Amino acid sequence: MPLGAVRPAARNPKQHNRAGILASIERFALGEVPLVDDRTGRLVAGHGRIEALVTMREEGQRPPEGVVVDDDGEWLVPVIRGWSSRTDTDAEAYTVASNHLSESGGWYQRGLAELVEDIATEDPGLLDAIGFTADDIDQLLRRTDTDPDGGTPQAPGQDAPPAEEPHQDDVDGPTAVACPGCGTVIPLRV
């Protein structure tokens, strides 16, 4: 769909880490595809990525992999189509759910610290593309070194880890993931 024709949601309270999204797109291309509500013709997910693409185009950058340029020079952006909200309230609720459910899931702090540290050791240039700084890594490592529950998932703003132990499947890795664009659950193993 032409980048200039992608219409944002009428209301979207989510703030975006534009610099981080730009770095991620520059490194990984357009790996997450925005979702357009077929009923309204407006975005319900992917506002930050669309804003980043507009910035790239306005700054005269080359389009990232996954974005095609037509004969008129218009950037054609892949979008997910085929989903329709039932009402405007339903569309707005999905926009919130798409962002908030990912945030509220939290992280296994120790696993995150180890993974990000390994990434930084292997390729420090990837830190910007994943939205972390060296200070973030230091804080994660300090927290997990002093926290006996450093392996327990913790959502942002959560003071104490949940009382229950993680399910064995969660320790070995997730059994399914949700598509970031549409929320469809995809099983990883049977």
Summary of the structure (lengths in Angstrom):
residues: 190
radius of gyration: 18.7
end to end distance: 35.9
largest distance: 58.7
contacts: 487
relative contact order: 0.15
helix: 42%
strand: 14%
